[in-house]
Amino acid sequence: MLYESKHFIEWTAAEFPPEVATELVELQRQLALRESRWETESDDESKRIEVGKWAKLESMNVLQRSGLLDRK
């Protein structure tokens, strides 16, 4: 998921206004950092929980910014 999310941002960031694209690129950077550490940290349950909490928070932030949560 980290790999796919990172590349999805790469393919779509240019379609957004600069301020949103900047946030997406920062998220992509964070994903790459977590991906690079995942092999050594994935055996540690507390690290997996930390990554899960971070991913949930970031995913909610992206959904809120997208406006998809406001639709009814």
Predicted model as a PDB file, atoms N, CA, C, CB and O in Angstrom, pLDDT in the B-factor column:
MODEL        1                                                                  
ATOM      1  N   MET A   1       0.811  -1.196   0.000  1.00 81.00           N  
ATOM      2  CA  MET A   1       0.000   0.000   0.000  1.00 81.00           C  
ATOM      3  C   MET A   1       0.859   1.267   0.000  1.00 81.00           C  
ATOM      4  CB  MET A   1      -0.925  -0.006   1.198  1.00 81.00           C  
ATOM      5  O   MET A   1       0.545   2.243  -0.681  1.00 81.00           O  
ATOM      6  N   LEU A   2       1.939   1.235   0.768  1.00 82.00           N  
ATOM      7  CA  LEU A   2       2.813   2.408   0.809  1.00 82.00           C  
ATOM      8  C   LEU A   2       3.344   2.712  -0.591  1.00 82.00           C  
ATOM      9  CB  LEU A   2       3.987   2.185   1.796  1.00 82.00           C  
ATOM     10  O   LEU A   2       3.331   3.861  -1.032  1.00 82.00           O  
ATOM     11  N   TYR A   3       3.807   1.682  -1.278  1.00 83.00           N  
ATOM     12  CA  TYR A   3       4.359   1.841  -2.620  1.00 83.00           C  
ATOM     13  C   TYR A   3       3.306   2.381  -3.586  1.00 83.00           C  
ATOM     14  CB  TYR A   3       4.910   0.505  -3.132  1.00 83.00           C  
ATOM     15  O   TYR A   3       3.563   3.332  -4.324  1.00 83.00           O  
ATOM     16  N   GLU A   4       2.125   1.772  -3.577  1.00 88.00           N  
ATOM     17  CA  GLU A   4       1.065   2.181  -4.500  1.00 88.00           C  
ATOM     18  C   GLU A   4       0.580   3.596  -4.213  1.00 88.00           C  
ATOM     19  CB  GLU A   4      -0.103   1.212  -4.421  1.00 88.00           C  
ATOM     20  O   GLU A   4       0.337   4.364  -5.144  1.00 88.00           O  
ATOM     21  N   SER A   5       0.437   3.946  -2.949  1.00 87.00           N  
ATOM     22  CA  SER A   5      -0.005   5.294  -2.585  1.00 87.00           C  
ATOM     23  C   SER A   5       1.003   6.342  -3.017  1.00 87.00           C  
ATOM     24  CB  SER A   5      -0.238   5.392  -1.084  1.00 87.00           C  
ATOM     25  O   SER A   5       0.638   7.405  -3.518  1.00 87.00           O  
ATOM     26  N   LYS A   6       2.258   6.031  -2.820  1.00 86.00           N  
ATOM     27  CA  LYS A   6       3.341   6.941  -3.209  1.00 86.00           C  
ATOM     28  C   LYS A   6       3.291   7.216  -4.712  1.00 86.00           C  
ATOM     29  CB  LYS A   6       4.718   6.350  -2.816  1.00 86.00           C  
ATOM     30  O   LYS A   6       3.429   8.361  -5.142  1.00 86.00           O  
ATOM     31  N   HIS A   7       3.096   6.174  -5.501  1.00 85.00           N  
ATOM     32  CA  HIS A   7       3.060   6.350  -6.950  1.00 85.00           C  
ATOM     33  C   HIS A   7       1.760   6.992  -7.428  1.00 85.00           C  
ATOM     34  CB  HIS A   7       3.249   5.013  -7.634  1.00 85.00           C  
ATOM     35  O   HIS A   7       1.764   7.729  -8.414  1.00 85.00           O  
ATOM     36  N   PHE A   8       0.666   6.728  -6.753  1.00 87.00           N  
ATOM     37  CA  PHE A   8      -0.595   7.382  -7.104  1.00 87.00           C  
ATOM     38  C   PHE A   8      -0.455   8.901  -6.962  1.00 87.00           C  
ATOM     39  CB  PHE A   8      -1.752   6.855  -6.211  1.00 87.00           C  
ATOM     40  O   PHE A   8      -0.920   9.656  -7.816  1.00 87.00           O  
ATOM     41  N   ILE A   9       0.181   9.335  -5.888  1.00 87.00           N  
ATOM     42  CA  ILE A   9       0.413  10.771  -5.693  1.00 87.00           C  
ATOM     43  C   ILE A   9       1.276  11.319  -6.821  1.00 87.00           C  
ATOM     44  CB  ILE A   9       1.084  11.039  -4.324  1.00 87.00           C  
ATOM     45  O   ILE A   9       1.002  12.395  -7.352  1.00 87.00           O  
ATOM     46  N   GLU A  10       2.308  10.583  -7.181  1.00 87.00           N  
ATOM     47  CA  GLU A  10       3.192  11.028  -8.256  1.00 87.00           C  
ATOM     48  C   GLU A  10       2.414  11.232  -9.559  1.00 87.00           C  
ATOM     49  CB  GLU A  10       4.324  10.012  -8.470  1.00 87.00           C  
ATOM     50  O   GLU A  10       2.657  12.195 -10.287  1.00 87.00           O  
ATOM     51  N   TRP A  11       1.489  10.334  -9.844  1.00 87.00           N  
ATOM     52  CA  TRP A  11       0.742  10.397 -11.100  1.00 87.00           C  
ATOM     53  C   TRP A  11      -0.347  11.466 -11.093  1.00 87.00           C  
ATOM     54  CB  TRP A  11       0.124   9.055 -11.392  1.00 87.00           C  
ATOM     55  O   TRP A  11      -0.754  11.926 -12.159  1.00 87.00           O  
ATOM     56  N   THR A  12      -0.831  11.874  -9.911  1.00 85.00           N  
ATOM     57  CA  THR A  12      -1.980  12.784  -9.871  1.00 85.00           C  
ATOM     58  C   THR A  12      -1.691  14.177  -9.328  1.00 85.00           C  
ATOM     59  CB  THR A  12      -3.044  12.176  -9.056  1.00 85.00           C  
ATOM     60  O   THR A  12      -2.495  15.083  -9.548  1.00 85.00           O  
ATOM     61  N   ALA A  13      -0.598  14.384  -8.640  1.00 84.00           N  
ATOM     62  CA  ALA A  13      -0.346  15.665  -7.962  1.00 84.00           C  
ATOM     63  C   ALA A  13      -0.382  16.857  -8.910  1.00 84.00           C  
ATOM     64  CB  ALA A  13       0.996  15.622  -7.267  1.00 84.00           C  
ATOM     65  O   ALA A  13      -0.824  17.938  -8.523  1.00 84.00           O  
ATOM     66  N   ALA A  14       0.069  16.678 -10.125  1.00 86.00           N  
ATOM     67  CA  ALA A  14       0.120  17.794 -11.079  1.00 86.00           C  
ATOM     68  C   ALA A  14      -1.269  18.305 -11.466  1.00 86.00           C  
ATOM     69  CB  ALA A  14       0.869  17.368 -12.330  1.00 86.00           C  
ATOM     70  O   ALA A  14      -1.391  19.406 -12.002  1.00 86.00           O  
ATOM     71  N   GLU A  15      -2.306  17.527 -11.205  1.00 86.00           N  
ATOM     72  CA  GLU A  15      -3.674  17.909 -11.567  1.00 86.00           C  
ATOM     73  C   GLU A  15      -4.337  18.814 -10.522  1.00 86.00           C  
ATOM     74  CB  GLU A  15      -4.515  16.663 -11.764  1.00 86.00           C  
ATOM     75  O   GLU A  15      -5.454  19.286 -10.734  1.00 86.00           O  
ATOM     76  N   PHE A  16      -3.664  19.054  -9.407  1.00 86.00           N  
ATOM     77  CA  PHE A  16      -4.245  19.820  -8.314  1.00 86.00           C  
ATOM     78  C   PHE A  16      -3.636  21.212  -8.236  1.00 86.00           C  
ATOM     79  CB  PHE A  16      -4.051  19.088  -6.992  1.00 86.00           C  
ATOM     80  O   PHE A  16      -2.560  21.455  -8.782  1.00 86.00           O  
ATOM     81  N   PRO A  17      -4.330  22.137  -7.552  1.00 87.00           N  
ATOM     82  CA  PRO A  17      -3.734  23.461  -7.329  1.00 87.00           C  
ATOM     83  C   PRO A  17      -2.406  23.312  -6.576  1.00 87.00           C  
ATOM     84  CB  PRO A  17      -4.714  24.383  -6.534  1.00 87.00           C  
ATOM     85  O   PRO A  17      -2.208  22.342  -5.845  1.00 87.00           O  
ATOM     86  N   PRO A  18      -1.509  24.269  -6.759  1.00 89.00           N  
ATOM     87  CA  PRO A  18      -0.166  24.155  -6.157  1.00 89.00           C  
ATOM     88  C   PRO A  18      -0.168  23.872  -4.655  1.00 89.00           C  
ATOM     89  CB  PRO A  18       0.600  25.419  -6.405  1.00 89.00           C  
ATOM     90  O   PRO A  18       0.645  23.076  -4.185  1.00 89.00           O  
ATOM     91  N   GLU A  19      -1.061  24.505  -3.892  1.00 87.00           N  
ATOM     92  CA  GLU A  19      -1.039  24.278  -2.439  1.00 87.00           C  
ATOM     93  C   GLU A  19      -1.414  22.845  -2.088  1.00 87.00           C  
ATOM     94  CB  GLU A  19      -1.990  25.245  -1.735  1.00 87.00           C  
ATOM     95  O   GLU A  19      -0.862  22.276  -1.146  1.00 87.00           O  
ATOM     96  N   VAL A  20      -2.335  22.261  -2.825  1.00 86.00           N  
ATOM     97  CA  VAL A  20      -2.728  20.865  -2.587  1.00 86.00           C  
ATOM     98  C   VAL A  20      -1.620  19.935  -3.068  1.00 86.00           C  
ATOM     99  CB  VAL A  20      -4.069  20.530  -3.306  1.00 86.00           C  
ATOM    100  O   VAL A  20      -1.286  18.963  -2.391  1.00 86.00           O  
ATOM    101  N   ALA A  21      -1.051  20.230  -4.229  1.00 87.00           N  
ATOM    102  CA  ALA A  21       0.039  19.416  -4.760  1.00 87.00           C  
ATOM    103  C   ALA A  21       1.223  19.396  -3.793  1.00 87.00           C  
ATOM    104  CB  ALA A  21       0.484  19.946  -6.133  1.00 87.00           C  
ATOM    105  O   ALA A  21       1.867  18.361  -3.618  1.00 87.00           O  
ATOM    106  N   THR A  22       1.504  20.526  -3.174  1.00 91.00           N  
ATOM    107  CA  THR A  22       2.599  20.601  -2.199  1.00 91.00           C  
ATOM    108  C   THR A  22       2.330  19.671  -1.022  1.00 91.00           C  
ATOM    109  CB  THR A  22       2.787  22.051  -1.700  1.00 91.00           C  
ATOM    110  O   THR A  22       3.229  18.964  -0.567  1.00 91.00           O  
ATOM    111  N   GLU A  23       1.096  19.669  -0.532  1.00 90.00           N  
ATOM    112  CA  GLU A  23       0.735  18.777   0.577  1.00 90.00           C  
ATOM    113  C   GLU A  23       0.848  17.315   0.159  1.00 90.00           C  
ATOM    114  CB  GLU A  23      -0.692  19.075   1.066  1.00 90.00           C  
ATOM    115  O   GLU A  23       1.312  16.477   0.933  1.00 90.00           O  
ATOM    116  N   LEU A  24       0.427  17.013  -1.058  1.00 90.00           N  
ATOM    117  CA  LEU A  24       0.504  15.638  -1.548  1.00 90.00           C  
ATOM    118  C   LEU A  24       1.952  15.183  -1.700  1.00 90.00           C  
ATOM    119  CB  LEU A  24      -0.227  15.510  -2.883  1.00 90.00           C  
ATOM    120  O   LEU A  24       2.278  14.037  -1.391  1.00 90.00           O  
ATOM    121  N   VAL A  25       2.809  16.062  -2.168  1.00 91.00           N  
ATOM    122  CA  VAL A  25       4.218  15.719  -2.309  1.00 91.00           C  
ATOM    123  C   VAL A  25       4.848  15.481  -0.939  1.00 91.00           C  
ATOM    124  CB  VAL A  25       4.972  16.829  -3.060  1.00 91.00           C  
ATOM    125  O   VAL A  25       5.690  14.595  -0.792  1.00 91.00           O  
ATOM    126  N   GLU A  26       4.454  16.255   0.053  1.00 92.00           N  
ATOM    127  CA  GLU A  26       4.942  16.024   1.420  1.00 92.00           C  
ATOM    128  C   GLU A  26       4.462  14.669   1.922  1.00 92.00           C  
ATOM    129  CB  GLU A  26       4.468  17.151   2.376  1.00 92.00           C  
ATOM    130  O   GLU A  26       5.225  13.936   2.551  1.00 92.00           O  
ATOM    131  N   LEU A  27       3.221  14.332   1.655  1.00 91.00           N  
ATOM    132  CA  LEU A  27       2.700  13.026   2.040  1.00 91.00           C  
ATOM    133  C   LEU A  27       3.468  11.922   1.314  1.00 91.00           C  
ATOM    134  CB  LEU A  27       1.189  12.929   1.731  1.00 91.00           C  
ATOM    135  O   LEU A  27       3.781  10.890   1.906  1.00 91.00           O  
ATOM    136  N   GLN A  28       3.767  12.136   0.050  1.00 92.00           N  
ATOM    137  CA  GLN A  28       4.547  11.165  -0.716  1.00 92.00           C  
ATOM    138  C   GLN A  28       5.927  10.969  -0.098  1.00 92.00           C  
ATOM    139  CB  GLN A  28       4.680  11.617  -2.177  1.00 92.00           C  
ATOM    140  O   GLN A  28       6.426   9.846  -0.032  1.00 92.00           O  
ATOM    141  N   ARG A  29       6.536  12.047   0.349  1.00 92.00           N  
ATOM    142  CA  ARG A  29       7.847  11.961   1.003  1.00 92.00           C  
ATOM    143  C   ARG A  29       7.760  11.130   2.278  1.00 92.00           C  
ATOM    144  CB  ARG A  29       8.386  13.368   1.325  1.00 92.00           C  
ATOM    145  O   ARG A  29       8.626  10.296   2.545  1.00 92.00           O  
ATOM    146  N   GLN A  30       6.708  11.362   3.065  1.00 93.00           N  
ATOM    147  CA  GLN A  30       6.517  10.601   4.296  1.00 93.00           C  
ATOM    148  C   GLN A  30       6.279   9.117   3.997  1.00 93.00           C  
ATOM    149  CB  GLN A  30       5.341  11.174   5.097  1.00 93.00           C  
ATOM    150  O   GLN A  30       6.782   8.247   4.707  1.00 93.00           O  
ATOM    151  N   LEU A  31       5.515   8.840   2.950  1.00 92.00           N  
ATOM    152  CA  LEU A  31       5.277   7.452   2.547  1.00 92.00           C  
ATOM    153  C   LEU A  31       6.585   6.769   2.160  1.00 92.00           C  
ATOM    154  CB  LEU A  31       4.283   7.394   1.376  1.00 92.00           C  
ATOM    155  O   LEU A  31       6.828   5.625   2.544  1.00 92.00           O  
ATOM    156  N   ALA A  32       7.421   7.466   1.403  1.00 92.00           N  
ATOM    157  CA  ALA A  32       8.703   6.901   0.986  1.00 92.00           C  
ATOM    158  C   ALA A  32       9.595   6.617   2.191  1.00 92.00           C  
ATOM    159  CB  ALA A  32       9.414   7.850   0.015  1.00 92.00           C  
ATOM    160  O   ALA A  32      10.276   5.592   2.238  1.00 92.00           O  
ATOM    161  N   LEU A  33       9.590   7.516   3.152  1.00 92.00           N  
ATOM    162  CA  LEU A  33      10.388   7.320   4.362  1.00 92.00           C  
ATOM    163  C   LEU A  33       9.897   6.102   5.136  1.00 92.00           C  
ATOM    164  CB  LEU A  33      10.338   8.574   5.254  1.00 92.00           C  
ATOM    165  O   LEU A  33      10.697   5.273   5.571  1.00 92.00           O  
ATOM    166  N   ARG A  34       8.596   5.995   5.304  1.00 91.00           N  
ATOM    167  CA  ARG A  34       8.036   4.842   6.020  1.00 91.00           C  
ATOM    168  C   ARG A  34       8.275   3.543   5.254  1.00 91.00           C  
ATOM    169  CB  ARG A  34       6.532   5.038   6.255  1.00 91.00           C  
ATOM    170  O   ARG A  34       8.543   2.501   5.852  1.00 91.00           O  
ATOM    171  N   GLU A  35       8.175   3.615   3.928  1.00 90.00           N  
ATOM    172  CA  GLU A  35       8.428   2.430   3.110  1.00 90.00           C  
ATOM    173  C   GLU A  35       9.878   1.954   3.270  1.00 90.00           C  
ATOM    174  CB  GLU A  35       8.124   2.729   1.627  1.00 90.00           C  
ATOM    175  O   GLU A  35      10.137   0.753   3.347  1.00 90.00           O  
ATOM    176  N   SER A  36      10.808   2.892   3.317  1.00 91.00           N  
ATOM    177  CA  SER A  36      12.224   2.525   3.439  1.00 91.00           C  
ATOM    178  C   SER A  36      12.537   1.884   4.794  1.00 91.00           C  
ATOM    179  CB  SER A  36      13.103   3.758   3.237  1.00 91.00           C  
ATOM    180  O   SER A  36      13.476   1.095   4.906  1.00 91.00           O  
ATOM    181  N   ARG A  37      11.757   2.221   5.813  1.00 91.00           N  
ATOM    182  CA  ARG A  37      11.989   1.654   7.151  1.00 91.00           C  
ATOM    183  C   ARG A  37      11.134   0.431   7.428  1.00 91.00           C  
ATOM    184  CB  ARG A  37      11.720   2.698   8.208  1.00 91.00           C  
ATOM    185  O   ARG A  37      11.342  -0.250   8.433  1.00 91.00           O  
ATOM    186  N   TRP A  38      10.166   0.135   6.551  1.00 89.00           N  
ATOM    187  CA  TRP A  38       9.178  -0.891   6.847  1.00 89.00           C  
ATOM    188  C   TRP A  38       9.802  -2.269   7.055  1.00 89.00           C  
ATOM    189  CB  TRP A  38       8.167  -0.957   5.738  1.00 89.00           C  
ATOM    190  O   TRP A  38       9.394  -2.992   7.964  1.00 89.00           O  
ATOM    191  N   GLU A  39      10.770  -2.644   6.240  1.00 88.00           N  
ATOM    192  CA  GLU A  39      11.349  -3.987   6.346  1.00 88.00           C  
ATOM    193  C   GLU A  39      11.949  -4.233   7.729  1.00 88.00           C  
ATOM    194  CB  GLU A  39      12.419  -4.187   5.272  1.00 88.00           C  
ATOM    195  O   GLU A  39      11.811  -5.328   8.274  1.00 88.00           O  
ATOM    196  N   THR A  40      12.608  -3.238   8.295  1.00 90.00           N  
ATOM    197  CA  THR A  40      13.223  -3.425   9.614  1.00 90.00           C  
ATOM    198  C   THR A  40      12.231  -3.202  10.749  1.00 90.00           C  
ATOM    199  CB  THR A  40      14.403  -2.482   9.777  1.00 90.00           C  
ATOM    200  O   THR A  40      12.428  -3.736  11.840  1.00 90.00           O  
ATOM    201  N   GLU A  41      11.179  -2.434  10.527  1.00 88.00           N  
ATOM    202  CA  GLU A  41      10.231  -2.118  11.593  1.00 88.00           C  
ATOM    203  C   GLU A  41       8.990  -2.997  11.603  1.00 88.00           C  
ATOM    204  CB  GLU A  41       9.816  -0.696  11.479  1.00 88.00           C  
ATOM    205  O   GLU A  41       8.249  -2.997  12.586  1.00 88.00           O  
ATOM    206  N   SER A  42       8.746  -3.744  10.538  1.00 89.00           N  
ATOM    207  CA  SER A  42       7.491  -4.494  10.442  1.00 89.00           C  
ATOM    208  C   SER A  42       7.390  -5.629  11.455  1.00 89.00           C  
ATOM    209  CB  SER A  42       7.340  -5.053   9.053  1.00 89.00           C  
ATOM    210  O   SER A  42       6.288  -6.100  11.736  1.00 89.00           O  
ATOM    211  N   ASP A  43       8.494  -6.071  12.001  1.00 93.00           N  
ATOM    212  CA  ASP A  43       8.459  -7.120  13.024  1.00 93.00           C  
ATOM    213  C   ASP A  43       8.076  -6.582  14.397  1.00 93.00           C  
ATOM    214  CB  ASP A  43       9.807  -7.806  13.109  1.00 93.00           C  
ATOM    215  O   ASP A  43       7.733  -7.356  15.291  1.00 93.00           O  
ATOM    216  N   ASP A  44       8.129  -5.278  14.572  1.00 93.00           N  
ATOM    217  CA  ASP A  44       7.840  -4.635  15.855  1.00 93.00           C  
ATOM    218  C   ASP A  44       6.361  -4.229  15.885  1.00 93.00           C  
ATOM    219  CB  ASP A  44       8.767  -3.388  16.081  1.00 93.00           C  
ATOM    220  O   ASP A  44       5.928  -3.350  15.140  1.00 93.00           O  
ATOM    221  N   GLU A  45       5.603  -4.887  16.757  1.00 95.00           N  
ATOM    222  CA  GLU A  45       4.163  -4.631  16.822  1.00 95.00           C  
ATOM    223  C   GLU A  45       3.848  -3.168  17.102  1.00 95.00           C  
ATOM    224  CB  GLU A  45       3.529  -5.501  17.888  1.00 95.00           C  
ATOM    225  O   GLU A  45       2.923  -2.614  16.508  1.00 95.00           O  
ATOM    226  N   SER A  46       4.594  -2.538  17.987  1.00 95.00           N  
ATOM    227  CA  SER A  46       4.315  -1.133  18.310  1.00 95.00           C  
ATOM    228  C   SER A  46       4.544  -0.234  17.086  1.00 95.00           C  
ATOM    229  CB  SER A  46       5.203  -0.664  19.489  1.00 95.00           C  
ATOM    230  O   SER A  46       3.819   0.743  16.899  1.00 95.00           O  
ATOM    231  N   LYS A  47       5.538  -0.553  16.258  1.00 92.00           N  
ATOM    232  CA  LYS A  47       5.784   0.224  15.034  1.00 92.00           C  
ATOM    233  C   LYS A  47       4.656   0.011  14.025  1.00 92.00           C  
ATOM    234  CB  LYS A  47       7.142  -0.168  14.403  1.00 92.00           C  
ATOM    235  O   LYS A  47       4.234   0.957  13.360  1.00 92.00           O  
ATOM    236  N   ARG A  48       4.164  -1.231  13.906  1.00 92.00           N  
ATOM    237  CA  ARG A  48       3.047  -1.503  12.997  1.00 92.00           C  
ATOM    238  C   ARG A  48       1.801  -0.736  13.432  1.00 92.00           C  
ATOM    239  CB  ARG A  48       2.749  -3.016  12.942  1.00 92.00           C  
ATOM    240  O   ARG A  48       1.080  -0.190  12.598  1.00 92.00           O  
ATOM    241  N   ILE A  49       1.555  -0.698  14.727  1.00 94.00           N  
ATOM    242  CA  ILE A  49       0.411   0.046  15.249  1.00 94.00           C  
ATOM    243  C   ILE A  49       0.581   1.533  14.967  1.00 94.00           C  
ATOM    244  CB  ILE A  49       0.244  -0.198  16.762  1.00 94.00           C  
ATOM    245  O   ILE A  49      -0.369   2.202  14.563  1.00 94.00           O  
ATOM    246  N   GLU A  50       1.781   2.047  15.176  1.00 93.00           N  
ATOM    247  CA  GLU A  50       2.076   3.464  14.909  1.00 93.00           C  
ATOM    248  C   GLU A  50       1.820   3.810  13.438  1.00 93.00           C  
ATOM    249  CB  GLU A  50       3.543   3.790  15.283  1.00 93.00           C  
ATOM    250  O   GLU A  50       1.207   4.833  13.133  1.00 93.00           O  
ATOM    251  N   VAL A  51       2.292   2.955  12.535  1.00 91.00           N  
ATOM    252  CA  VAL A  51       2.087   3.186  11.097  1.00 91.00           C  
ATOM    253  C   VAL A  51       0.598   3.122  10.766  1.00 91.00           C  
ATOM    254  CB  VAL A  51       2.875   2.144  10.251  1.00 91.00           C  
ATOM    255  O   VAL A  51       0.108   3.922   9.968  1.00 91.00           O  
ATOM    256  N   GLY A  52      -0.120   2.186  11.364  1.00 91.00           N  
ATOM    257  CA  GLY A  52      -1.560   2.076  11.130  1.00 91.00           C  
ATOM    258  C   GLY A  52      -2.313   3.318  11.576  1.00 91.00           C  
ATOM    259  O   GLY A  52      -3.197   3.800  10.868  1.00 91.00           O  
ATOM    260  N   LYS A  53      -1.969   3.836  12.742  1.00 94.00           N  
ATOM    261  CA  LYS A  53      -2.614   5.056  13.243  1.00 94.00           C  
ATOM    262  C   LYS A  53      -2.285   6.246  12.343  1.00 94.00           C  
ATOM    263  CB  LYS A  53      -2.170   5.348  14.695  1.00 94.00           C  
ATOM    264  O   LYS A  53      -3.159   7.054  12.032  1.00 94.00           O  
ATOM    265  N   TRP A  54      -1.030   6.349  11.928  1.00 91.00           N  
ATOM    266  CA  TRP A  54      -0.616   7.433  11.044  1.00 91.00           C  
ATOM    267  C   TRP A  54      -1.364   7.343   9.713  1.00 91.00           C  
ATOM    268  CB  TRP A  54       0.910   7.391  10.810  1.00 91.00           C  
ATOM    269  O   TRP A  54      -1.856   8.347   9.199  1.00 91.00           O  
ATOM    270  N   ALA A  55      -1.444   6.132   9.162  1.00 90.00           N  
ATOM    271  CA  ALA A  55      -2.119   5.939   7.870  1.00 90.00           C  
ATOM    272  C   ALA A  55      -3.598   6.307   7.965  1.00 90.00           C  
ATOM    273  CB  ALA A  55      -1.969   4.478   7.395  1.00 90.00           C  
ATOM    274  O   ALA A  55      -4.144   6.924   7.051  1.00 90.00           O  
ATOM    275  N   LYS A  56      -4.242   5.935   9.056  1.00 92.00           N  
ATOM    276  CA  LYS A  56      -5.662   6.265   9.237  1.00 92.00           C  
ATOM    277  C   LYS A  56      -5.852   7.776   9.310  1.00 92.00           C  
ATOM    278  CB  LYS A  56      -6.220   5.595  10.516  1.00 92.00           C  
ATOM    279  O   LYS A  56      -6.757   8.319   8.677  1.00 92.00           O  
ATOM    280  N   LEU A  57      -5.014   8.450  10.069  1.00 93.00           N  
ATOM    281  CA  LEU A  57      -5.098   9.900  10.205  1.00 93.00           C  
ATOM    282  C   LEU A  57      -4.880  10.590   8.858  1.00 93.00           C  
ATOM    283  CB  LEU A  57      -4.070  10.400  11.227  1.00 93.00           C  
ATOM    284  O   LEU A  57      -5.649  11.473   8.478  1.00 93.00           O  
ATOM    285  N   GLU A  58      -3.836  10.187   8.143  1.00 90.00           N  
ATOM    286  CA  GLU A  58      -3.546  10.803   6.846  1.00 90.00           C  
ATOM    287  C   GLU A  58      -4.649  10.515   5.839  1.00 90.00           C  
ATOM    288  CB  GLU A  58      -2.205  10.306   6.308  1.00 90.00           C  
ATOM    289  O   GLU A  58      -4.996  11.384   5.040  1.00 90.00           O  
ATOM    290  N   SER A  59      -5.201   9.311   5.865  1.00 88.00           N  
ATOM    291  CA  SER A  59      -6.264   8.986   4.929  1.00 88.00           C  
ATOM    292  C   SER A  59      -7.511   9.814   5.211  1.00 88.00           C  
ATOM    293  CB  SER A  59      -6.591   7.499   4.995  1.00 88.00           C  
ATOM    294  O   SER A  59      -8.186  10.244   4.276  1.00 88.00           O  
ATOM    295  N   MET A  60      -7.828  10.046   6.477  1.00 88.00           N  
ATOM    296  CA  MET A  60      -8.969  10.902   6.820  1.00 88.00           C  
ATOM    297  C   MET A  60      -8.714  12.344   6.386  1.00 88.00           C  
ATOM    298  CB  MET A  60      -9.251  10.846   8.337  1.00 88.00           C  
ATOM    299  O   MET A  60      -9.628  13.015   5.908  1.00 88.00           O  
ATOM    300  N   ASN A  61      -7.490  12.821   6.546  1.00 87.00           N  
ATOM    301  CA  ASN A  61      -7.143  14.174   6.102  1.00 87.00           C  
ATOM    302  C   ASN A  61      -7.338  14.323   4.601  1.00 87.00           C  
ATOM    303  CB  ASN A  61      -5.696  14.508   6.477  1.00 87.00           C  
ATOM    304  O   ASN A  61      -7.895  15.318   4.137  1.00 87.00           O  
ATOM    305  N   VAL A  62      -6.877  13.328   3.838  1.00 84.00           N  
ATOM    306  CA  VAL A  62      -7.024  13.374   2.380  1.00 84.00           C  
ATOM    307  C   VAL A  62      -8.503  13.332   1.999  1.00 84.00           C  
ATOM    308  CB  VAL A  62      -6.262  12.199   1.714  1.00 84.00           C  
ATOM    309  O   VAL A  62      -8.939  14.081   1.125  1.00 84.00           O  
ATOM    310  N   LEU A  63      -9.271  12.464   2.647  1.00 83.00           N  
ATOM    311  CA  LEU A  63     -10.712  12.387   2.358  1.00 83.00           C  
ATOM    312  C   LEU A  63     -11.423  13.699   2.673  1.00 83.00           C  
ATOM    313  CB  LEU A  63     -11.352  11.249   3.158  1.00 83.00           C  
ATOM    314  O   LEU A  63     -12.264  14.148   1.895  1.00 83.00           O  
ATOM    315  N   GLN A  64     -11.097  14.310   3.794  1.00 84.00           N  
ATOM    316  CA  GLN A  64     -11.716  15.585   4.145  1.00 84.00           C  
ATOM    317  C   GLN A  64     -11.373  16.658   3.121  1.00 84.00           C  
ATOM    318  CB  GLN A  64     -11.272  16.027   5.539  1.00 84.00           C  
ATOM    319  O   GLN A  64     -12.241  17.433   2.719  1.00 84.00           O  
ATOM    320  N   ARG A  65     -10.119  16.707   2.698  1.00 79.00           N  
ATOM    321  CA  ARG A  65      -9.701  17.712   1.710  1.00 79.00           C  
ATOM    322  C   ARG A  65     -10.361  17.474   0.354  1.00 79.00           C  
ATOM    323  CB  ARG A  65      -8.175  17.700   1.552  1.00 79.00           C  
ATOM    324  O   ARG A  65     -10.582  18.412  -0.411  1.00 79.00           O  
ATOM    325  N   SER A  66     -10.675  16.207   0.065  1.00 78.00           N  
ATOM    326  CA  SER A  66     -11.267  15.879  -1.237  1.00 78.00           C  
ATOM    327  C   SER A  66     -12.715  16.336  -1.354  1.00 78.00           C  
ATOM    328  CB  SER A  66     -11.190  14.387  -1.478  1.00 78.00           C  
ATOM    329  O   SER A  66     -13.220  16.516  -2.461  1.00 78.00           O  
ATOM    330  N   GLY A  67     -13.387  16.525  -0.218  1.00 76.00           N  
ATOM    331  CA  GLY A  67     -14.795  16.895  -0.231  1.00 76.00           C  
ATOM    332  C   GLY A  67     -15.734  15.703  -0.329  1.00 76.00           C  
ATOM    333  O   GLY A  67     -16.952  15.873  -0.296  1.00 76.00           O  
ATOM    334  N   LEU A  68     -15.185  14.502  -0.448  1.00 74.00           N  
ATOM    335  CA  LEU A  68     -16.023  13.313  -0.578  1.00 74.00           C  
ATOM    336  C   LEU A  68     -16.842  13.025   0.666  1.00 74.00           C  
ATOM    337  CB  LEU A  68     -15.171  12.124  -0.898  1.00 74.00           C  
ATOM    338  O   LEU A  68     -17.907  12.413   0.581  1.00 74.00           O  
ATOM    339  N   LEU A  69     -16.360  13.457   1.816  1.00 79.00           N  
ATOM    340  CA  LEU A  69     -17.104  13.213   3.056  1.00 79.00           C  
ATOM    341  C   LEU A  69     -18.300  14.143   3.201  1.00 79.00           C  
ATOM    342  CB  LEU A  69     -16.186  13.373   4.257  1.00 79.00           C  
ATOM    343  O   LEU A  69     -19.214  13.863   3.977  1.00 79.00           O  
ATOM    344  N   ASP A  70     -18.301  15.252   2.457  1.00 80.00           N  
ATOM    345  CA  ASP A  70     -19.387  16.240   2.548  1.00 80.00           C  
ATOM    346  C   ASP A  70     -20.577  15.893   1.656  1.00 80.00           C  
ATOM    347  CB  ASP A  70     -18.866  17.617   2.178  1.00 80.00           C  
ATOM    348  O   ASP A  70     -21.653  16.472   1.803  1.00 80.00           O  
ATOM    349  N   ARG A  71     -20.391  14.964   0.747  1.00 71.00           N  
ATOM    350  CA  ARG A  71     -21.446  14.602  -0.205  1.00 71.00           C  
ATOM    351  C   ARG A  71     -22.498  13.746   0.451  1.00 71.00           C  
ATOM    352  CB  ARG A  71     -20.864  13.873  -1.406  1.00 71.00           C  
ATOM    353  O   ARG A  71     -22.190  12.869   1.258  1.00 71.00           O  
ATOM    354  N   LYS A  72     -23.741  14.004   0.102  1.00 64.00           N  
ATOM    355  CA  LYS A  72     -24.851  13.186   0.628  1.00 64.00           C  
ATOM    356  C   LYS A  72     -25.806  12.868  -0.456  1.00 64.00           C  
ATOM    357  CB  LYS A  72     -25.581  13.886   1.763  1.00 64.00           C  
ATOM    358  O   LYS A  72     -26.806  12.191  -0.219  1.00 64.00           O  
TER     359      LYS A  72                                                      
ENDMDL                                                                          
END                                                                             
